[in-house]
Amino acid sequence: MSSVASSMLSGKRWAVLGDVLNSHKAASRIVQRLRANQKEVYLVNPRTPTAEDASPRVYPSLAGLMESQPIDVLDLVINSVEGKKQLEALPEATKLQVFIQPGAESPEIKELCAKRGWPVHEGCVLVELPSSL
C-alpha cells in the first residue's frame, strides 16, 4: 500500500460523497466500513433533499459540509462529472485528501486535485480498510 493511501486510511474525519443512504450502493457500505473502523463520517449527496433536523444528516454539498466540519479525507463514490463539480465549488485554499473509488475517477478530477495540491489515491475503501479491527 502506498504512503498516500496509508495516510488517508489513518485519517479520522471522512466525508463520503455519493448515494450514502441506499444500502444497495457502495457509498452506503463504505460509510459502514469507515464507522466500523472508528472513523467520524459525514454524508454528502447532492441528490438527497434533507431537512436540517433529519437523521442521519446528509449534506447537499461538499462545500456546505466543509463550512462547518473540517474533514481529513473525501471519498468520491459518485460520477466524475458531479464529483468534479463538488470539488470545484471548494475554496482554493481548502486542505483535502481525495480517495477516489473505481468508477468515480477522471483525468479532470486528478488534474484539479494536482492543481490544488490535494493528494489523491485511487482505490477501494472496502478492499483497503479492514472489515474489523
PyRosetta script that sets phi, psi and omega in degrees:
from pyrosetta import init, pose_from_sequence

init()
pose = pose_from_sequence("MSSVASSMLSGKRWAVLGDVLNSHKAASRIVQRLRANQKEVYLVNPRTPTAEDASPRVYPSLAGLMESQPIDVLDLVINSVEGKKQLEALPEATKLQVFIQPGAESPEIKELCAKRGWPVHEGCVLVELPSSL")
pose.set_psi(1, 138.6)
pose.set_omega(1, -178.3)
pose.set_phi(2, -71.1)
pose.set_psi(2, 160.4)
pose.set_omega(2, 178.3)
pose.set_phi(3, -66.3)
pose.set_psi(3, -31.8)
pose.set_omega(3, 177.0)
pose.set_phi(4, -64.1)
pose.set_psi(4, -46.8)
pose.set_omega(4, 179.0)
pose.set_phi(5, -62.2)
pose.set_psi(5, -44.5)
pose.set_omega(5, 179.2)
pose.set_phi(6, -60.5)
pose.set_psi(6, -42.5)
pose.set_omega(6, 178.3)
pose.set_phi(7, -61.4)
pose.set_psi(7, -45.2)
pose.set_omega(7, -179.9)
pose.set_phi(8, -64.5)
pose.set_psi(8, -46.6)
pose.set_omega(8, -177.2)
pose.set_phi(9, -65.5)
pose.set_psi(9, -19.8)
pose.set_omega(9, 176.2)
pose.set_phi(10, -87.2)
pose.set_psi(10, -8.7)
pose.set_omega(10, 177.6)
pose.set_phi(11, -60.7)
pose.set_psi(11, 144.9)
pose.set_omega(11, -175.9)
pose.set_phi(12, -96.0)
pose.set_psi(12, -30.1)
pose.set_omega(12, -174.4)
pose.set_phi(13, -113.7)
pose.set_psi(13, 112.1)
pose.set_omega(13, -175.1)
pose.set_phi(14, -116.4)
pose.set_psi(14, 148.6)
pose.set_omega(14, 167.2)
pose.set_phi(15, -117.8)
pose.set_psi(15, 133.4)
pose.set_omega(15, 175.9)
pose.set_phi(16, -111.6)
pose.set_psi(16, 120.5)
pose.set_omega(16, -177.7)
pose.set_phi(17, -106.3)
pose.set_psi(17, 109.8)
pose.set_omega(17, -179.6)
pose.set_phi(18, 165.7)
pose.set_psi(18, -159.7)
pose.set_omega(18, -178.7)
pose.set_phi(19, -83.0)
pose.set_psi(19, 71.6)
pose.set_omega(19, -167.9)
pose.set_phi(20, -72.4)
pose.set_psi(20, -20.4)
pose.set_omega(20, -177.9)
pose.set_phi(21, -98.8)
pose.set_psi(21, -6.5)
pose.set_omega(21, -178.7)
pose.set_phi(22, -90.2)
pose.set_psi(22, 106.6)
pose.set_omega(22, -175.1)
pose.set_phi(23, -62.8)
pose.set_psi(23, -12.8)
pose.set_omega(23, 178.8)
pose.set_phi(24, -89.5)
pose.set_psi(24, -2.9)
pose.set_omega(24, -176.8)
pose.set_phi(25, -106.9)
pose.set_psi(25, 153.8)
pose.set_omega(25, -179.3)
pose.set_phi(26, -59.6)
pose.set_psi(26, -37.5)
pose.set_omega(26, -177.4)
pose.set_phi(27, -57.6)
pose.set_psi(27, -41.6)
pose.set_omega(27, 179.2)
pose.set_phi(28, -66.0)
pose.set_psi(28, -41.8)
pose.set_omega(28, 178.4)
pose.set_phi(29, -66.2)
pose.set_psi(29, -35.4)
pose.set_omega(29, 177.9)
pose.set_phi(30, -65.7)
pose.set_psi(30, -43.1)
pose.set_omega(30, 176.9)
pose.set_phi(31, -55.6)
pose.set_psi(31, -47.7)
pose.set_omega(31, -179.0)
pose.set_phi(32, -63.0)
pose.set_psi(32, -41.8)
pose.set_omega(32, 179.9)
pose.set_phi(33, -64.5)
pose.set_psi(33, -43.8)
pose.set_omega(33, 178.8)
pose.set_phi(34, -61.6)
pose.set_psi(34, -45.4)
pose.set_omega(34, 179.4)
pose.set_phi(35, -63.4)
pose.set_psi(35, -37.8)
pose.set_omega(35, 177.8)
pose.set_phi(36, -63.9)
pose.set_psi(36, -21.9)
pose.set_omega(36, 177.7)
pose.set_phi(37, -100.3)
pose.set_psi(37, 24.4)
pose.set_omega(37, 176.0)
pose.set_phi(38, 59.1)
pose.set_psi(38, 34.6)
pose.set_omega(38, 174.8)
pose.set_phi(39, -91.9)
pose.set_psi(39, 146.3)
pose.set_omega(39, 171.8)
pose.set_phi(40, -85.5)
pose.set_psi(40, 119.5)
pose.set_omega(40, -170.7)
pose.set_phi(41, -120.2)
pose.set_psi(41, 129.4)
pose.set_omega(41, 176.6)
pose.set_phi(42, -109.6)
pose.set_psi(42, 138.9)
pose.set_omega(42, -175.4)
pose.set_phi(43, -100.7)
pose.set_psi(43, 133.1)
pose.set_omega(43, 179.0)
pose.set_phi(44, -134.2)
pose.set_psi(44, 124.9)
pose.set_omega(44, 174.6)
pose.set_phi(45, -149.8)
pose.set_psi(45, 109.3)
pose.set_omega(45, -178.9)
pose.set_phi(46, -64.8)
pose.set_psi(46, -13.2)
pose.set_omega(46, -178.8)
pose.set_phi(47, -98.3)
pose.set_psi(47, 0.6)
pose.set_omega(47, -178.2)
pose.set_phi(48, -104.7)
pose.set_psi(48, 107.9)
pose.set_omega(48, 175.5)
pose.set_phi(49, -71.4)
pose.set_psi(49, 128.1)
pose.set_omega(49, -179.3)
pose.set_phi(50, -133.1)
pose.set_psi(50, 151.2)
pose.set_omega(50, 173.0)
pose.set_phi(51, -89.5)
pose.set_psi(51, 154.6)
pose.set_omega(51, -179.2)
pose.set_phi(52, -58.0)
pose.set_psi(52, -32.4)
pose.set_omega(52, -176.9)
pose.set_phi(53, -96.6)
pose.set_psi(53, 9.9)
pose.set_omega(53, -178.7)
pose.set_phi(54, -67.2)
pose.set_psi(54, 148.5)
pose.set_omega(54, 177.2)
pose.set_phi(55, -130.8)
pose.set_psi(55, 124.5)
pose.set_omega(55, -1.1)
pose.set_phi(56, -76.5)
pose.set_psi(56, 153.6)
pose.set_omega(56, 180.0)
pose.set_phi(57, -72.7)
pose.set_psi(57, 125.8)
pose.set_omega(57, 175.7)
pose.set_phi(58, -117.0)
pose.set_psi(58, 120.5)
pose.set_omega(58, 179.2)
pose.set_phi(59, -79.4)
pose.set_psi(59, 138.3)
pose.set_omega(59, 179.6)
pose.set_phi(60, -78.2)
pose.set_psi(60, -13.2)
pose.set_omega(60, 179.1)
pose.set_phi(61, -150.3)
pose.set_psi(61, 150.8)
pose.set_omega(61, 176.4)
pose.set_phi(62, -64.5)
pose.set_psi(62, -41.2)
pose.set_omega(62, 179.5)
pose.set_phi(63, -61.5)
pose.set_psi(63, -40.5)
pose.set_omega(63, 178.5)
pose.set_phi(64, -62.7)
pose.set_psi(64, -41.0)
pose.set_omega(64, 176.4)
pose.set_phi(65, -62.7)
pose.set_psi(65, -49.6)
pose.set_omega(65, -172.2)
pose.set_phi(66, -72.3)
pose.set_psi(66, -12.4)
pose.set_omega(66, 172.5)
pose.set_phi(67, -66.6)
pose.set_psi(67, -31.1)
pose.set_omega(67, -175.9)
pose.set_phi(68, -114.5)
pose.set_psi(68, -21.4)
pose.set_omega(68, -175.9)
pose.set_phi(69, -133.1)
pose.set_psi(69, 110.2)
pose.set_omega(69, 174.2)
pose.set_phi(70, -69.4)
pose.set_psi(70, 144.5)
pose.set_omega(70, 177.9)
pose.set_phi(71, -126.3)
pose.set_psi(71, 158.5)
pose.set_omega(71, 177.2)
pose.set_phi(72, -90.8)
pose.set_psi(72, -41.4)
pose.set_omega(72, -172.9)
pose.set_phi(73, -137.5)
pose.set_psi(73, 136.8)
pose.set_omega(73, 171.6)
pose.set_phi(74, -105.1)
pose.set_psi(74, 128.5)
pose.set_omega(74, 174.7)
pose.set_phi(75, -105.7)
pose.set_psi(75, 113.0)
pose.set_omega(75, 178.9)
pose.set_phi(76, -85.3)
pose.set_psi(76, 117.4)
pose.set_omega(76, 178.1)
pose.set_phi(77, -133.5)
pose.set_psi(77, 48.6)
pose.set_omega(77, -173.9)
pose.set_phi(78, -144.0)
pose.set_psi(78, 161.2)
pose.set_omega(78, -178.8)
pose.set_phi(79, -58.4)
pose.set_psi(79, 150.0)
pose.set_omega(79, -172.0)
pose.set_phi(80, -63.9)
pose.set_psi(80, -29.5)
pose.set_omega(80, 178.8)
pose.set_phi(81, -65.2)
pose.set_psi(81, -48.5)
pose.set_omega(81, 179.1)
pose.set_phi(82, -69.3)
pose.set_psi(82, -37.9)
pose.set_omega(82, 177.5)
pose.set_phi(83, -59.5)
pose.set_psi(83, -45.8)
pose.set_omega(83, 178.8)
pose.set_phi(84, -63.6)
pose.set_psi(84, -42.6)
pose.set_omega(84, 178.9)
pose.set_phi(85, -58.8)
pose.set_psi(85, -44.1)
pose.set_omega(85, -179.9)
pose.set_phi(86, -65.7)
pose.set_psi(86, -40.3)
pose.set_omega(86, 178.7)
pose.set_phi(87, -67.6)
pose.set_psi(87, -40.7)
pose.set_omega(87, -180.0)
pose.set_phi(88, -63.4)
pose.set_psi(88, -27.0)
pose.set_omega(88, -178.2)
pose.set_phi(89, -76.3)
pose.set_psi(89, -9.8)
pose.set_omega(89, 179.5)
pose.set_phi(90, -79.6)
pose.set_psi(90, 146.5)
pose.set_omega(90, 175.3)
pose.set_phi(91, -59.8)
pose.set_psi(91, 145.6)
pose.set_omega(91, -177.3)
pose.set_phi(92, -56.9)
pose.set_psi(92, -31.5)
pose.set_omega(92, -176.7)
pose.set_phi(93, -80.9)
pose.set_psi(93, 0.4)
pose.set_omega(93, -178.8)
pose.set_phi(94, -59.6)
pose.set_psi(94, 135.2)
pose.set_omega(94, 173.7)
pose.set_phi(95, -96.8)
pose.set_psi(95, 128.6)
pose.set_omega(95, -173.0)
pose.set_phi(96, -160.1)
pose.set_psi(96, 147.8)
pose.set_omega(96, 168.3)
pose.set_phi(97, -115.3)
pose.set_psi(97, 138.0)
pose.set_omega(97, -173.8)
pose.set_phi(98, -119.8)
pose.set_psi(98, 116.7)
pose.set_omega(98, 176.0)
pose.set_phi(99, -99.5)
pose.set_psi(99, 119.7)
pose.set_omega(99, -174.7)
pose.set_phi(100, -110.0)
pose.set_psi(100, 116.9)
pose.set_omega(100, 178.9)
pose.set_phi(101, -73.8)
pose.set_psi(101, 155.8)
pose.set_omega(101, 175.8)
pose.set_phi(102, -55.9)
pose.set_psi(102, 132.9)
pose.set_omega(102, -179.6)
pose.set_phi(103, 94.4)
pose.set_psi(103, -14.1)
pose.set_omega(103, 179.9)
pose.set_phi(104, -101.5)
pose.set_psi(104, -1.9)
pose.set_omega(104, -174.6)
pose.set_phi(105, -83.8)
pose.set_psi(105, 156.9)
pose.set_omega(105, 170.8)
pose.set_phi(106, -161.6)
pose.set_psi(106, 153.4)
pose.set_omega(106, 176.0)
pose.set_phi(107, -59.5)
pose.set_psi(107, -33.8)
pose.set_omega(107, -178.8)
pose.set_phi(108, -66.7)
pose.set_psi(108, -39.0)
pose.set_omega(108, 177.8)
pose.set_phi(109, -66.1)
pose.set_psi(109, -46.0)
pose.set_omega(109, 179.8)
pose.set_phi(110, -62.5)
pose.set_psi(110, -38.4)
pose.set_omega(110, 177.9)
pose.set_phi(111, -64.5)
pose.set_psi(111, -45.0)
pose.set_omega(111, 179.0)
pose.set_phi(112, -62.1)
pose.set_psi(112, -43.9)
pose.set_omega(112, 179.5)
pose.set_phi(113, -62.7)
pose.set_psi(113, -43.5)
pose.set_omega(113, 178.6)
pose.set_phi(114, -62.0)
pose.set_psi(114, -42.9)
pose.set_omega(114, -179.7)
pose.set_phi(115, -61.4)
pose.set_psi(115, -35.7)
pose.set_omega(115, -178.8)
pose.set_phi(116, -93.0)
pose.set_psi(116, -0.2)
pose.set_omega(116, 177.7)
pose.set_phi(117, 75.8)
pose.set_psi(117, 25.5)
pose.set_omega(117, 179.9)
pose.set_phi(118, -92.7)
pose.set_psi(118, 121.8)
pose.set_omega(118, 175.2)
pose.set_phi(119, -61.4)
pose.set_psi(119, 142.8)
pose.set_omega(119, -178.3)
pose.set_phi(120, -126.4)
pose.set_psi(120, 141.0)
pose.set_omega(120, 170.4)
pose.set_phi(121, -135.0)
pose.set_psi(121, 129.3)
pose.set_omega(121, 175.1)
pose.set_phi(122, -100.8)
pose.set_psi(122, 121.7)
pose.set_omega(122, -179.5)
pose.set_phi(123, -178.6)
pose.set_psi(123, -165.7)
pose.set_omega(123, -178.3)
pose.set_phi(124, -127.6)
pose.set_psi(124, 118.4)
pose.set_omega(124, 178.6)
pose.set_phi(125, -57.1)
pose.set_psi(125, -38.2)
pose.set_omega(125, -177.9)
pose.set_phi(126, -64.3)
pose.set_psi(126, -25.3)
pose.set_omega(126, 178.4)
pose.set_phi(127, -92.0)
pose.set_psi(127, -40.3)
pose.set_omega(127, -170.6)
pose.set_phi(128, -88.7)
pose.set_psi(128, -20.6)
pose.set_omega(128, 179.4)
pose.set_phi(129, -104.2)
pose.set_psi(129, 129.3)
pose.set_omega(129, -177.4)
pose.set_phi(130, -56.0)
pose.set_psi(130, 150.2)
pose.set_omega(130, 179.8)
pose.set_phi(131, -76.1)
pose.set_psi(131, -19.1)
pose.set_omega(131, 173.4)
pose.set_phi(132, -153.8)
pose.set_psi(132, 157.6)
pose.set_omega(132, -179.2)
pose.set_phi(133, -85.2)
pose.dump_pdb("model.pdb")
